[in-house]
Amino acid sequence: MNSFLSQLRGAVVSTVILAAVTCGAYPLIVTGISRTAFKDKADGSLIKNASGKVIGSALLGQNFTGEKYFHPRPSAAGANGYDAASSSGSNLGPTSQKLADQIKERVEAYRTANSLAPDQAVPADAVTASGSGLDPHISPANAALQAPRVAKARNLSEEKVRELITIHTDSPDFGILGDAGVHVLKLNLALDELSR
């Protein structure tokens, strides 16, 4: 009986110590370091407007539909897309007729919205959803095709709009990993602030 109680006491003490370390001390230390060294990232990479109101995260795409805004890539996250609680792709493969039909519809809608010729090539990211459905970036080619529409709707020169595209284009990580991308939320926010 003494042996059993001794083993039980050791198990309980070990469990309490491990719980204190893994559920208390370790998370507090990691949170403290991240809040000190990476404050913006630890808080969710939040983006605020000129008045300080949080309008989104640099990590999550949002839907913009008006003519005066750059449109993000399509989203399959949630019933209406762009739902951060339902991040996912459509899981439709290259042989899916449903995917082919969606892309065909999106290509036609993109060409119409941006006053493009019926045979104008359309960037893939303009008509296909990302794996997460929440990609905050579009390709520079996609942004360039949308620039005339946005400039016209905002009564701005295309040159000024293209300048803002360049400013809000993120380079590949370490200069080689991935592709350059235009951050849609930041670009649209800059356009709104320019209009004030």
Backbone bond lengths (Angstrom), bond angles and torsions (degrees), N, CA, C in turn:
res aa  C-N    CA-C-N  psi(-1)  N-CA   C-N-CA  omega(-1)  CA-C   N-CA-C  phi
1 M - - - 1.443 - - 1.526 111.58 -
2 N 1.356 115.00 -40.15 1.462 118.87 178.56 1.518 111.08 -62.29
3 S 1.326 116.40 -38.89 1.462 121.23 179.24 1.530 110.21 -63.12
4 F 1.339 116.22 -42.17 1.472 120.64 179.42 1.527 110.78 -63.28
5 L 1.332 117.55 -46.23 1.470 121.57 179.84 1.524 111.16 -64.23
6 S 1.309 116.40 -37.73 1.466 120.75 178.35 1.533 110.29 -63.90
7 Q 1.317 116.84 -43.92 1.468 120.41 178.43 1.535 111.25 -67.42
8 L 1.320 116.97 -39.52 1.454 121.52 178.44 1.529 110.98 -63.08
9 R 1.346 116.01 -44.36 1.463 120.90 178.66 1.536 110.01 -61.87
10 G 1.318 117.61 -43.04 1.471 121.64 178.48 1.526 111.80 -62.25
11 A 1.339 116.10 -40.52 1.467 120.72 179.88 1.527 110.73 -66.80
12 V 1.338 116.58 -42.93 1.470 120.64 -179.43 1.524 110.15 -66.18
13 V 1.321 118.04 -45.86 1.473 121.80 179.24 1.532 110.12 -61.85
14 S 1.315 117.72 -44.08 1.474 121.00 178.44 1.525 111.00 -61.34
15 T 1.337 116.42 -42.95 1.465 120.66 179.73 1.523 110.88 -63.20
16 V 1.318 117.63 -43.75 1.466 121.57 179.95 1.530 110.25 -63.95
17 I 1.328 117.62 -45.05 1.472 121.12 -179.83 1.528 110.34 -63.83
18 L 1.336 117.60 -47.06 1.462 120.60 179.72 1.539 111.44 -63.76
19 A 1.324 117.30 -38.36 1.461 120.83 177.76 1.525 110.31 -64.32
20 A 1.325 116.90 -42.40 1.470 120.51 179.58 1.522 111.09 -63.36
21 V 1.329 116.45 -39.56 1.468 119.90 -179.60 1.531 111.22 -73.88
22 T 1.331 116.82 -51.75 1.471 119.36 -173.17 1.527 113.77 -79.66
23 C 1.321 117.79 -27.08 1.471 120.25 -178.53 1.522 112.70 -102.94
24 G 1.314 117.75 -9.51 1.458 120.39 -177.39 1.511 113.12 -125.21
25 A 1.317 116.61 -70.40 1.469 121.48 -173.35 1.526 112.60 -63.53
26 Y 1.322 117.98 -51.40 1.465 120.67 -177.02 1.535 112.00 -60.00
27 P 1.340 120.49 -51.15 1.471 119.15 178.41 1.531 113.19 -59.74
28 L 1.335 117.81 -37.46 1.459 120.54 178.77 1.523 111.52 -65.29
29 I 1.318 116.86 -41.77 1.467 120.79 179.50 1.526 110.64 -65.73
30 V 1.337 117.10 -47.31 1.466 120.97 -179.62 1.528 110.93 -63.29
31 T 1.325 117.17 -42.52 1.466 120.85 178.32 1.522 110.31 -63.99
32 G 1.315 117.60 -43.04 1.466 120.92 178.76 1.517 112.28 -61.26
33 I 1.329 116.70 -44.80 1.465 120.51 178.82 1.522 110.69 -64.60
34 S 1.327 117.54 -45.18 1.471 119.92 -177.48 1.527 111.34 -66.63
35 R 1.324 117.69 -38.76 1.471 120.22 179.16 1.526 111.41 -69.37
36 T 1.325 117.09 -27.59 1.463 120.62 178.74 1.533 111.02 -82.32
37 A 1.314 116.82 -47.93 1.470 120.53 -174.11 1.528 113.61 -86.75
38 F 1.332 117.82 -29.93 1.469 121.53 -175.28 1.527 110.82 -133.94
39 K 1.328 117.64 55.99 1.461 122.16 -172.04 1.523 113.38 -51.84
40 D 1.336 118.02 -51.30 1.461 120.29 -177.32 1.523 111.87 -63.10
41 K 1.317 116.84 -42.20 1.464 120.09 -179.25 1.527 111.18 -69.69
42 A 1.328 117.40 -38.78 1.465 120.76 -179.38 1.522 111.41 -65.66
43 D 1.319 116.90 -27.35 1.461 120.72 179.51 1.520 112.83 -89.68
44 G 1.337 118.49 4.71 1.457 121.13 176.48 1.510 114.78 102.46
45 S 1.337 118.13 13.52 1.476 122.43 -179.59 1.524 110.83 51.74
46 L 1.326 115.72 48.68 1.455 121.48 -175.58 1.520 111.99 -71.70
47 I 1.328 115.55 143.51 1.466 122.36 177.17 1.519 107.24 -110.64
48 K 1.337 115.17 130.88 1.459 120.34 -179.70 1.525 109.44 -116.55
49 N 1.325 115.92 150.99 1.463 119.47 176.44 1.528 109.31 -83.82
50 A 1.326 117.22 -175.74 1.466 122.06 -176.06 1.523 112.78 -60.15
51 S 1.332 117.62 -29.12 1.460 120.60 -179.67 1.529 112.59 -88.50
52 G 1.334 117.65 2.69 1.457 121.51 177.08 1.511 115.20 89.71
53 K 1.318 118.06 4.06 1.463 121.67 -179.99 1.532 109.54 -80.15
54 V 1.334 116.62 133.21 1.463 121.10 177.90 1.528 108.44 -70.23
55 I 1.339 115.65 125.88 1.464 119.57 -179.27 1.523 113.07 -117.66
56 G 1.315 117.24 -3.37 1.458 119.65 178.43 1.506 111.47 165.14
57 S 1.310 114.69 -170.81 1.460 122.95 177.95 1.515 109.07 -121.11
58 A 1.307 115.91 144.92 1.464 120.40 177.38 1.525 111.41 -67.59
59 L 1.320 116.96 -12.05 1.462 121.56 -176.68 1.525 113.88 -95.93
60 L 1.340 117.15 -11.52 1.462 120.58 -173.76 1.517 111.82 -124.01
61 G 1.327 115.79 133.85 1.456 120.75 176.32 1.521 110.93 -75.46
62 Q 1.320 114.89 154.43 1.461 121.92 175.72 1.519 108.14 -130.50
63 N 1.321 115.62 156.85 1.459 119.99 -179.54 1.527 110.67 -87.31
64 F 1.320 116.31 129.86 1.460 123.44 173.19 1.523 106.51 -126.15
65 T 1.323 117.07 132.21 1.459 119.34 -176.20 1.520 114.22 -123.18
66 G 1.306 119.52 -19.06 1.464 121.29 -176.51 1.517 112.80 -67.20
67 E 1.325 116.28 156.73 1.465 121.42 179.79 1.516 112.40 -62.63
68 K 1.335 117.46 -29.17 1.459 120.14 -175.78 1.525 113.03 -84.69
69 Y 1.332 116.61 2.74 1.463 120.91 179.36 1.530 111.57 -116.45
70 F 1.328 114.92 149.47 1.456 120.07 169.56 1.522 107.03 -73.56
71 H 1.308 116.30 136.48 1.454 121.36 -178.37 1.525 109.54 -93.54
72 P 1.332 117.22 140.60 1.461 120.88 177.94 1.521 110.78 -78.44
73 R 1.309 115.44 178.25 1.460 117.58 174.56 1.521 109.28 -74.53
74 P 1.313 118.12 157.12 1.473 120.25 -179.32 1.527 111.45 -58.39
75 S 1.317 115.89 158.17 1.462 121.35 -179.08 1.524 110.44 -130.81
76 A 1.329 115.20 139.53 1.469 121.17 175.33 1.528 110.15 -109.47
77 A 1.343 117.14 11.72 1.464 121.28 -177.12 1.523 110.48 -83.69
78 G 1.319 116.93 108.29 1.460 121.54 179.80 1.516 111.95 84.14
79 A 1.308 115.90 175.38 1.472 121.86 -175.87 1.527 112.24 -62.11
80 N 1.321 117.69 -39.10 1.467 121.48 -178.18 1.527 112.97 -110.70
81 G 1.324 117.81 8.69 1.454 122.00 -179.06 1.517 112.36 81.15
82 Y 1.322 115.40 160.73 1.467 124.25 175.35 1.531 113.17 60.32
83 D 1.327 117.62 28.28 1.459 122.36 179.10 1.532 108.13 -95.79
84 A 1.332 116.42 106.37 1.467 121.02 -175.97 1.527 112.52 -62.98
85 A 1.313 117.27 -23.42 1.464 120.62 178.84 1.526 111.83 -79.75
86 S 1.329 117.55 -10.87 1.469 121.76 -178.99 1.526 110.94 -127.98
87 S 1.307 116.70 42.34 1.460 121.02 -177.20 1.525 111.07 -60.88
88 S 1.330 115.41 121.86 1.463 120.14 177.23 1.520 109.88 -175.00
89 G 1.306 114.78 164.36 1.456 120.81 172.57 1.519 109.14 -90.65
90 S 1.309 115.79 -178.47 1.467 119.77 -179.55 1.522 112.07 -81.73
91 N 1.331 116.99 -19.39 1.458 123.78 -176.36 1.525 112.66 63.42
92 L 1.328 116.80 21.33 1.463 120.82 174.93 1.526 107.97 -90.21
93 G 1.328 116.42 130.76 1.454 121.24 -176.61 1.517 113.31 -92.60
94 P 1.326 117.04 176.31 1.459 121.52 -175.95 1.533 114.23 -64.21
95 T 1.319 118.27 -17.73 1.467 120.12 178.26 1.528 112.30 -96.83
96 S 1.324 116.68 3.99 1.466 121.43 -177.71 1.529 111.11 -75.95
97 Q 1.325 116.30 123.55 1.469 120.59 176.61 1.521 110.39 -66.84
98 K 1.342 116.31 -34.98 1.471 120.30 178.69 1.531 110.34 -61.45
99 L 1.325 117.31 -42.82 1.466 121.29 178.34 1.528 110.39 -65.01
100 A 1.320 116.87 -43.39 1.473 120.40 179.19 1.524 110.65 -60.80
101 D 1.327 116.96 -41.58 1.468 120.98 178.86 1.533 111.17 -66.00
102 Q 1.343 116.32 -41.72 1.470 120.20 178.24 1.526 110.62 -61.19
103 I 1.313 116.63 -45.76 1.465 120.37 -178.39 1.521 110.51 -63.92
104 K 1.326 117.00 -41.82 1.468 120.24 179.24 1.530 110.34 -60.47
105 E 1.337 117.23 -45.11 1.469 121.49 178.49 1.524 110.91 -62.77
106 R 1.330 116.27 -42.88 1.466 120.38 -178.59 1.519 111.48 -66.99
107 V 1.327 117.29 -38.05 1.470 120.38 178.27 1.529 109.90 -62.14
108 E 1.329 116.43 -46.53 1.472 120.40 179.50 1.526 110.97 -62.38
109 A 1.331 117.20 -43.36 1.469 121.26 -179.97 1.532 110.73 -65.32
110 Y 1.327 117.26 -39.83 1.465 121.84 179.89 1.528 110.54 -64.88
111 R 1.329 115.67 -45.71 1.468 119.25 178.63 1.526 111.27 -61.98
112 T 1.320 116.93 -42.05 1.464 120.84 179.43 1.523 111.02 -65.02
113 A 1.329 117.64 -48.15 1.469 121.92 -177.57 1.522 112.22 -61.83
114 N 1.335 116.46 -32.21 1.460 120.10 -175.53 1.523 113.06 -106.84
115 S 1.335 117.05 13.51 1.473 123.19 177.19 1.535 112.05 52.55
116 L 1.319 115.69 48.93 1.463 121.41 179.90 1.529 110.13 -97.36
117 A 1.299 115.56 157.26 1.463 121.22 176.91 1.529 109.69 -65.13
118 P 1.343 117.90 152.30 1.466 121.10 -178.28 1.535 114.15 -59.76
119 D 1.337 116.77 -22.61 1.465 119.49 179.85 1.533 112.87 -106.86
120 Q 1.334 117.51 8.51 1.474 122.18 179.89 1.526 110.33 -64.54
121 A 1.320 116.06 131.58 1.465 120.55 176.90 1.527 109.44 -65.66
122 V 1.325 115.83 141.43 1.461 122.13 -179.01 1.527 107.82 -118.57
123 P 1.344 117.82 131.33 1.471 119.89 179.19 1.526 111.60 -59.36
124 A 1.309 116.72 143.40 1.471 121.86 -178.14 1.520 112.04 -58.24
125 D 1.334 117.42 -37.25 1.465 118.91 -177.23 1.530 112.80 -71.16
126 A 1.322 117.57 -11.56 1.466 120.47 177.43 1.525 111.74 -80.48
127 V 1.332 117.08 -16.98 1.467 120.02 -173.75 1.529 114.10 -128.70
128 T 1.320 117.75 -0.50 1.460 120.77 178.55 1.525 109.59 -125.65
129 A 1.323 116.58 143.60 1.460 121.59 178.33 1.518 110.17 -81.68
130 S 1.323 115.91 152.39 1.460 120.23 175.83 1.529 109.10 -77.82
131 G 1.316 116.72 171.05 1.463 120.97 -180.00 1.516 112.88 -61.59
132 S 1.329 117.15 -34.38 1.466 120.61 179.50 1.516 111.85 -88.72
133 G 1.333 116.81 -23.32 1.449 121.09 -174.19 1.521 112.53 77.38
134 L 1.338 116.85 5.59 1.461 121.05 -175.48 1.524 112.90 -129.38
135 D 1.324 117.24 22.39 1.459 120.78 -178.20 1.526 109.87 -62.70
136 P 1.349 118.57 123.21 1.463 120.44 -178.43 1.531 113.82 -82.01
137 H 1.328 117.71 -3.76 1.465 121.64 -175.46 1.526 112.69 -110.37
138 I 1.327 114.76 153.56 1.465 122.21 166.35 1.525 106.69 -124.06
139 S 1.309 116.39 163.48 1.461 119.63 -179.67 1.526 109.93 -73.21
140 P 1.337 117.82 154.38 1.465 120.42 175.01 1.532 112.03 -57.34
141 A 1.335 117.88 -34.39 1.473 120.93 178.23 1.522 110.97 -64.88
142 N 1.322 116.91 -40.35 1.462 121.97 177.54 1.530 109.78 -63.48
143 A 1.320 116.93 -45.85 1.469 120.93 179.41 1.526 110.97 -63.20
144 A 1.337 117.20 -39.76 1.468 120.77 -179.17 1.528 111.37 -62.85
145 L 1.333 117.24 -37.77 1.463 120.16 179.20 1.527 112.20 -71.68
146 Q 1.332 117.15 -26.68 1.459 120.80 179.06 1.529 112.58 -85.48
147 A 1.335 117.19 -18.19 1.470 121.96 -174.13 1.532 113.65 -55.62
148 P 1.338 120.30 -46.34 1.470 118.48 -179.68 1.531 113.34 -60.03
149 R 1.333 117.24 -40.11 1.465 120.92 179.09 1.524 110.87 -62.72
150 V 1.333 116.61 -46.00 1.464 121.54 -178.47 1.526 110.52 -66.15
151 A 1.333 116.32 -43.16 1.471 120.34 179.79 1.524 110.66 -60.85
152 K 1.319 116.97 -44.54 1.461 121.15 -179.99 1.527 111.04 -64.38
153 A 1.335 117.26 -44.91 1.462 121.07 -178.06 1.525 112.02 -66.06
154 R 1.330 117.39 -27.98 1.462 121.38 -177.97 1.531 112.54 -101.17
155 N 1.301 116.73 0.43 1.469 120.51 -179.01 1.527 111.44 60.62
156 L 1.322 116.36 40.05 1.461 122.88 178.59 1.519 109.48 -114.98
157 S 1.310 116.23 161.30 1.463 119.20 174.82 1.528 108.61 -75.80
158 E 1.331 115.67 148.04 1.471 119.34 176.69 1.520 110.05 -61.24
159 E 1.319 116.07 -32.96 1.471 120.19 179.92 1.529 111.00 -60.47
160 K 1.345 116.63 -43.29 1.466 120.83 179.60 1.529 110.44 -65.77
161 V 1.325 117.24 -41.32 1.463 121.11 179.33 1.527 110.00 -65.28
162 R 1.325 117.22 -41.89 1.473 120.45 178.90 1.532 111.20 -66.44
163 E 1.313 116.85 -32.14 1.466 121.15 176.05 1.530 109.98 -64.05
164 L 1.340 116.44 -43.19 1.466 120.09 177.43 1.534 111.53 -65.68
165 I 1.330 116.48 -35.97 1.474 119.74 176.28 1.523 109.34 -59.58
166 T 1.320 116.70 -46.29 1.468 121.14 -179.56 1.525 111.24 -60.94
167 I 1.326 116.45 -42.98 1.469 121.03 -179.56 1.528 110.94 -62.49
168 H 1.329 117.57 -36.12 1.470 121.29 -175.53 1.525 113.51 -100.47
169 T 1.325 115.62 21.08 1.462 120.58 175.16 1.520 108.87 -94.51
170 D 1.325 116.23 122.51 1.462 121.74 177.95 1.524 108.95 -89.03
171 S 1.328 116.70 134.08 1.464 121.91 178.74 1.520 110.49 -75.39
172 P 1.330 117.29 161.59 1.472 119.10 174.26 1.531 109.83 -58.54
173 D 1.326 117.32 148.23 1.463 120.86 178.03 1.524 110.22 -59.67
174 F 1.311 115.47 132.62 1.467 123.33 -178.58 1.528 111.82 56.74
175 G 1.317 116.50 18.28 1.459 121.17 177.87 1.516 114.88 80.10
176 I 1.340 118.23 -6.80 1.470 119.85 -176.38 1.521 114.81 -135.26
177 L 1.337 118.16 -20.05 1.465 120.68 -174.91 1.528 110.87 -92.34
178 G 1.315 116.17 117.96 1.457 121.04 179.58 1.518 111.93 84.32
179 D 1.311 115.37 -168.14 1.461 122.10 -179.47 1.520 109.43 -116.05
180 A 1.318 115.39 161.84 1.460 120.17 173.21 1.526 108.22 -65.38
181 G 1.320 116.93 147.50 1.461 120.68 180.00 1.519 110.81 -144.74
182 V 1.319 115.57 145.88 1.459 121.81 178.40 1.526 107.96 -96.92
183 H 1.324 116.76 123.75 1.462 121.38 -178.78 1.531 108.72 -79.18
184 V 1.324 116.56 109.30 1.464 122.83 -171.51 1.529 112.49 -64.29
185 L 1.325 118.32 -46.68 1.461 120.68 -177.65 1.531 110.89 -63.57
186 K 1.322 116.90 -45.71 1.468 119.96 179.95 1.524 111.12 -63.85
187 L 1.325 116.69 -40.14 1.465 120.77 179.34 1.528 110.54 -64.95
188 N 1.323 117.73 -46.11 1.464 120.81 179.66 1.527 111.54 -65.45
189 L 1.326 117.21 -36.16 1.461 120.85 176.67 1.527 110.25 -64.73
190 A 1.330 116.79 -42.58 1.472 120.45 178.35 1.529 110.63 -62.65
191 L 1.323 117.30 -38.94 1.466 120.83 177.14 1.533 111.24 -64.15
192 D 1.333 117.10 -42.41 1.462 120.93 177.97 1.529 111.39 -62.96
193 E 1.339 115.94 -41.84 1.461 119.77 -179.90 1.526 111.27 -67.94
194 L 1.323 116.44 -32.12 1.466 121.27 177.99 1.522 110.91 -67.51
195 S 1.319 116.37 -31.59 1.463 121.55 -177.74 1.523 113.07 -77.70
196 R 1.331 118.05 -11.46 1.473 120.47 -177.63 1.491 111.53 -78.57
